[in-house]
Amino acid sequence: MPDRHVPDKAKRKPQTAIPSGAFDLLHAPRSSEDKHPVFVFRDVDHGRWPIHEWQGRELTDLVDCFIKVERMTWSQVKTSDGLGYKIVENPPRCAKLPPDNTLHEMKVDQRKRIMGYRAEEEFCLIWFDREHDVCPQGKVRREK
């Protein structure tokens, strides 16, 4: 059988190794602002503004709020007018709030709020304020 000539175009180039940093961006940690919120219940205060006072439709509204927020990123939560996510100015004392953290509120609806603090993508719940008593606008806070 005669030798066949293989054209240069058909010859394979030697394989080269993938550069060491080629996959760095795939595994780089993302900012917590780009992550979806995770609700954490480990620091719930069962004595003041507790969830067990919520009933029927209030609980349905709360679960709907959780579902809505979990579908968003933290940057979306912070800019959503409907959630009113903000720092609680002059918050009540709270043993559950770490000293190096800040209390935040999020609207469940026009009246009800959830209060907690952020730890990366986690929102650590503390209070379930069904009457907007923790940080009422234009009213005196009703302590529990």
C-alpha positions as CSV (number, residue, x, y, z in Angstrom):
1,M,0.0,0.0,0.0
2,P,1.5,3.3,-1.0
3,D,2.3,6.0,1.6
4,R,-0.3,8.7,1.7
5,H,0.6,12.2,2.3
6,V,-1.3,13.9,5.2
7,P,-1.8,17.6,4.5
8,D,-0.4,20.0,7.0
9,K,-3.9,21.4,7.8
10,A,-5.0,18.0,9.0
11,K,-2.0,17.5,11.3
12,R,-2.9,18.0,15.0
13,K,-1.3,20.7,17.0
14,P,0.3,19.4,20.2
15,Q,-2.1,19.8,23.1
16,T,-1.3,22.5,25.5
17,A,-2.2,22.6,29.2
18,I,-5.1,24.8,30.3
19,P,-3.6,27.9,31.9
20,S,-3.6,27.7,35.7
21,G,-6.0,30.7,36.2
22,A,-8.5,29.8,33.5
23,F,-11.2,28.7,35.9
24,D,-10.7,31.2,38.7
25,L,-13.8,33.3,37.9
26,L,-16.0,30.2,37.9
27,H,-15.1,29.5,41.5
28,A,-14.6,33.1,42.8
29,P,-16.7,34.0,45.8
30,R,-19.7,36.2,44.8
31,S,-20.7,39.2,46.8
32,S,-23.5,38.5,49.3
33,E,-25.4,41.3,47.5
34,D,-25.7,39.0,44.4
35,K,-27.0,36.0,46.5
36,H,-30.5,35.1,47.4
37,P,-31.6,35.8,51.0
38,V,-31.8,32.8,53.4
39,F,-34.1,33.2,56.4
40,V,-32.6,32.0,59.7
41,F,-34.6,31.5,62.8
42,R,-31.9,30.7,65.4
43,D,-32.2,34.2,67.1
44,V,-35.9,34.6,67.2
45,D,-37.0,36.4,70.4
46,H,-40.0,34.4,71.7
47,G,-40.8,37.0,74.4
48,R,-41.2,40.3,72.4
49,W,-43.1,40.6,69.1
50,P,-43.3,36.8,68.7
51,I,-44.6,34.9,65.7
52,H,-47.0,32.8,67.8
53,E,-49.3,35.9,68.0
54,W,-49.8,35.9,64.2
55,Q,-52.9,34.1,62.9
56,G,-54.6,32.9,59.7
57,R,-54.2,35.4,56.9
58,E,-51.2,37.1,58.7
59,L,-49.3,33.8,58.5
60,T,-50.2,33.4,54.9
61,D,-48.9,37.0,54.2
62,L,-45.7,36.2,56.1
63,V,-45.0,33.0,54.1
64,D,-45.8,34.9,50.8
65,C,-43.3,37.5,51.8
66,F,-40.6,34.8,52.5
67,I,-41.3,33.3,49.0
68,K,-41.1,36.7,47.3
69,V,-37.9,37.7,49.0
70,E,-36.2,34.3,48.5
71,R,-36.6,34.8,44.7
72,M,-34.7,38.1,44.8
73,T,-31.0,38.9,45.3
74,W,-30.0,41.1,48.2
75,S,-29.4,44.0,45.9
76,Q,-33.0,43.6,44.6
77,V,-34.3,43.4,48.2
78,K,-32.5,46.6,49.1
79,T,-34.0,48.6,46.2
80,S,-37.5,47.2,46.2
81,D,-40.0,49.9,47.3
82,G,-42.6,47.3,48.3
83,L,-40.3,45.7,50.9
84,G,-39.1,48.9,52.5
85,Y,-35.9,47.2,53.7
86,K,-34.0,49.6,56.0
87,I,-32.0,50.0,59.1
88,V,-34.1,50.5,62.3
89,E,-33.1,53.8,63.8
90,N,-33.0,53.8,67.6
91,P,-34.0,50.1,68.0
92,P,-35.2,48.6,71.3
93,R,-32.5,46.7,73.2
94,C,-32.2,43.2,72.1
95,A,-29.9,40.5,73.6
96,K,-30.2,38.5,70.4
97,L,-28.7,41.2,68.2
98,P,-24.9,40.8,68.0
99,P,-23.1,43.9,69.2
100,D,-21.3,44.3,65.9
101,N,-24.5,44.2,63.8
102,T,-27.5,46.4,63.0
103,L,-31.2,45.7,63.2
104,H,-33.1,45.9,59.9
105,E,-36.8,45.8,59.1
106,M,-38.6,44.4,56.0
107,K,-42.3,45.0,55.2
108,V,-44.6,42.0,55.1
109,D,-47.4,44.4,54.1
110,Q,-48.4,48.0,55.0
111,R,-48.6,47.2,58.7
112,K,-46.7,44.1,59.5
113,R,-42.8,43.9,59.6
114,I,-40.1,41.4,60.2
115,M,-37.0,42.5,62.1
116,G,-33.6,40.9,62.0
117,Y,-30.0,41.4,61.0
118,R,-27.9,40.3,58.1
119,A,-25.0,37.9,58.2
120,E,-23.7,37.6,54.6
121,E,-26.7,36.2,52.6
122,E,-28.6,35.2,55.8
123,F,-31.4,37.3,57.3
124,C,-31.5,36.3,61.0
125,L,-35.0,36.9,62.2
126,I,-35.6,38.3,65.7
127,W,-39.0,39.9,65.8
128,F,-42.3,39.5,64.0
129,D,-44.0,42.9,64.4
130,R,-47.6,42.6,63.4
131,E,-48.7,46.0,64.5
132,H,-45.7,48.1,63.4
133,D,-44.8,48.7,67.1
134,V,-41.0,48.2,67.0
135,C,-40.2,51.2,64.9
136,P,-43.5,53.1,64.2
137,Q,-43.3,56.1,62.0
138,G,-44.6,59.2,63.8
139,K,-45.7,57.3,66.9
140,V,-44.3,56.3,70.2
141,R,-43.0,52.8,70.3
142,R,-45.1,50.3,72.3
143,E,-42.7,48.2,74.2
144,K,-43.3,44.6,75.0
